[in-house]
Amino acid sequence: MFELLYSNQALKQLEKLEKSVKERIIRTLERIRIRPVSHVKKLVSSPYFRLRVGDYRVILNIKNDEMIILVIEVGHRRNVYK
């Protein structure tokens, strides 16, 4: 099972979200810890992955050799890719 780590930026972004959205994102992240690659899509011309949670996106870095999922950014789909 992969370990979940959050960047400071991701923690700040999660805190700004309303409670129901924040809980949904955290539940989804906990669910993908077993096999994350089957739930995410690779970003074009980037080493990172994206996870879709409703209208929100979570940008991730998956380190298979260390069994770590690093949550880099969390935001609404219209803003997160900028």
C-alpha angles and dihedrals in degrees: 000000000000123000118236118226125179127208118227090249092053092050091052091048092049092051091055093056123090116264099254093051092045092051092048092052093048092048090051092049091050090050095054094051092097099056109000098170093066092058102044138065126223116245115237114256092358135095090227135091133220130222119201117220107172108291091345130085130207117205111212140184111208117201105192096182092056096034092235132140110199114199105213105172140002124194151121114298094246093057109028099078096054 
